[in-house]
Amino acid sequence: MGRVTTEESLRPQSLMLTFLGDQVLGRDVCVYSGSVIDVFARVGVGEQATRSTLTRMVNRGLLRRQREGRRMYFGLTEHSEAVLRDGERRIWQTGAVNRHWDGTWTLLGFSLPESWQRQRHDLRSKLTWSGFGPLFSGLWIAPGEVDVAELVAELGLSAHVKVFRAHADAGMDIGAMIEESWELPELAARYEAFVGRWQPWETRAPQADDALARRLLLQAEWLRVIRRDPRLPVRHLPDDWPAERAEKTFRRVHEGLTPLAEEAARHLIELVPVRD
């Protein structure tokens, strides 16, 4: 059996969601736990870690169990289906390059008591994850129209936050503002690292016994990279911005791996219809 080693920073849950998005999403099926264990062994995740991940995801409402005789199968919930649909859109529709920005920004201002250190940290973390950068200490900005109502309500900070849509003044140097508000070198380095890791596979013939595992890693790593990208307007980014090159690498390698990966999936993965 082939084995492809995963990066430490790729968590089993991220791999699990990618796997489910590939094999279960939109098919009204559940997957046998033994199939998951087999596939995950091929990316270096042990049986105990895989079983623990399945259990945690059930407890978090991301998976449902379905017993068939002595075997346990796992299917999606409404929550996990929404997460996977979002990831699917991000990879195949939205993409890594924002070419069609209409000039709109979302501005979010907040003022929290000095003693609210934890709330301030949580808000900043959530804003960063949602594509915002700090324009000033209490004023954050994101390209496009970003709906943050749920995020703010979840943190219990609705009374302390104000949100606006805005356009920059004609004399505003947007490129300089972007460089001040986002860590562009760090973001570019993620794309460069992805290209360095996967570009050799654009011309390398995959082995039949590891194509499925390698495609799983490819998609999980790519989604991790683009989810950290605030999708800044490309016309205001450096000329050598690596996102488009990285996206082309992703698509070419994915296309090359898919025939053998799908053949392997038919032999390795046992699915049953969802029961009401």
N, C-alpha and C positions, 0 to 999 in steps of 0.2 A: 504493500500500500504506500502511495506517495504521501509526503508530508511537506507542507509549506509553512514556514515559521512566520508567525504574526509579530508585529511590533508591540512592545509592552504597552504603549499608550492606547492601543485599540482595545477597548473594554469588551468583555464577552457580550454585554447587552447591546452594544453598538453592532457587533457582528451578528447577533441574533436578529435584530431588527432588519438588517440588510438581508439576511437569509430569508426571513419571512416575507419581506417585500418581493423577493425574487420568486419564491416557491409557493406562497400561499395567497398573497394579496389578489383580490378580484376573482378567486377561483372557487369560493365557497367550500373549502376543504380544510381539514386538520392534518397535521404532520405527526408521524410516529416519533416518539422520543428517541428510540434507537437510531433512527435515521439522522436525527440532529446530532447525536453523540458521535456517530460515524463521521459525518462531514466535519464537525468541529475538531475531531482528533486530527484531521488532515491539515488544520491550521494551527496545531499546537495547543489546543485547549483540551484539557483532560476531562474525563467523564464526570468527576465530582464537581468541577467548576461549571460544566454544562448543565448538570442537574440543578445545581444551586441557582444558576441564572434563570432557568425555567421556573423554578419555585418562586423566586423573587418577583419575576414578571407577572406571575399569576397573582401574587399578593398585592401588587401595585395596580392591578386592573388592566394590564397590558396583554395578558393571555388568558384563555379559558381552557379547562381540561375537558376531555371527552374520552370516556373509557369504552373500549371495544374488546369484550372478553377479558383477557388478562393483560392487554396492552393499553398504554396510555398515549393519547394523542393530544396535540395542542393546536388551538385555533385562535383567531384574532378576536378582539373586542372592538367596540366602537372607538374607544380611545386609541388603541394601537393602529386601527385602520386609518384614523385621521392623521396620526403621526407619519405613517408610511405613505399616505397620499401626498402629504406635504413634501416628504423626501423625494418622492417620484417626480413631483412638479419641479423641485429645485434642481434635480439632475438633468431631466430631459426637456423641460420647457423653459424655466427661468434662465438656467445656464449660469456660467461664471462671469460673463462679460455683460455689463450694463451699457448697451449701445443706445437705448431709447429713452433715456431720462428726460423728463419734461421740464426740468428746472425747479421742481417742487422740493422743499425740505420740510421735515417734521422737526419742530423745536419743542423741547420739553424742559421746563424750568421747575426746580424744586427747592424748597426751603425746609430743612428739618432741624429740630432742636439739637444743640451740641451734644447732648447725652445720648442721642440715637445713633451710636456708632454702627451697631449691627444692621439697623435698617438702612443706613446710608450705604454700607458695603453691599447689602443684598440688592438694593436698587441699582447701584452702579454695575454690579455683575450682570443683572438681568438686562440692563440697557446695552451693555457691551455685546451680549449674546444676541440682542435684537438689531444690531447694526448701528447703534449710536456711538458717537465720539464726543468727548468733552470740548465744547466751544469755549466755555468758562467753567469755573468750579461747580456752579449750580445750574448751568444751562448746557444741555446736550442736544446734539443735532444728528439727524439721519437723512439720507437721500430718499426721495419719494414720500408717499403717504404710508406711514407706519401706524397701525392700530395698537396702542399700548394700554387701552382701557382695562383689559383683562389682567395684564401684567401688574398694573398699578393697584387694581382692586385686590388681587391675590396677596400683595404685600401689605394691604391695609393702609395705603398712603394716598388714597384719592383726594383727601382734603388738603394735601400738601404739595400737589403736583398740578401744573398748568401746561396744556398742550396746544400748539398752534401750527398751522401750515403757513409757509412763507416762501418768498422768492428773494434771491440776493439782489442787491442794488447793481446797476449796470457797471459801476466802477470796481466792484468787488473782485479780488484775486482769489477765485475759488480754489485753484490749484494749491496756493499757499495755505489757505485755510484747511484744506484736506490734509496736507502734510503736518500741520500743527495739531490736528484733532485725532488723527489715526496713526497707528504704528505701521506705516507703509513698508519699511524694510522687513519687519517681522512677517507681514502678510505675504510679501513677495517671496520671502525665503521658504514659506510653506509650499507655494506653487513650484519653486525651483527644486525643492526636495522631492516633491511628487514626480516631477519630470525625470530627475536623476534616477529615481527608483524604478520607474515604469517604462521609460522610453526604450530601453533595450528590448522590451517585449513587443515593440511595434514590428520587429523583423524576426523575432525568435519564434520557432514553431513550438507550441505548448505540448507537453506530455499529456497523454490521455488521462493518466491517473491523478493529475493534480490540477487540471483545467478548472474544475468546479471550485476547488479551494482557492485557487489563485484569483478567479473572478470575484469571489466573495470578498477577499482582501482588497482587491482593486476598488470595488464599489464602496466598501466601508471607509477606506482611506480617502477616496474622492469626496464622499459626502461630508466627512469630518473637515476637510479643507474648505469646501465651499460654504458650509454652515458658519464658519468663522469669518467669512468674507461679507462685509457690509454692502457689497455691490455698489461701490462708488462709481460715478459716471466715468466711463473710460476716456472720454475726451478731456478730462481734467487730471488724468493720471500720467505718469512718465511714459514716454514713447515706447520703451522696452518692457512695458508691463507684461508679466509672464502668464497671466490667466488664460489667454486664448491658446497659447502654446500648450499649456497643461491640459486644457479641455480637449484639444485635438489628440493629445497622447492618450487621455482616458478613453475617448471614443474609439480610437483605432485598436487599442489593446482589448477593449471590451468586445469589439466586433470579432477580433481574432480568436478570442477565448470561447466565445459563445457556442459555436457548433459542438465542440467537444464537451463543454460544460453541460449543455442541455442533454447530450447523450448520457453523460455520467449521472445526471439527476434522474433520468428515467430508470436507471438501474439501481441507484442507491437510495432514493427517497420514496418512502411509502406514504401515500396520502389516502384519506377516506373522506367521504362527503360529510359536511356539517349536518348534525342532527339538531332540530329545534329543541 
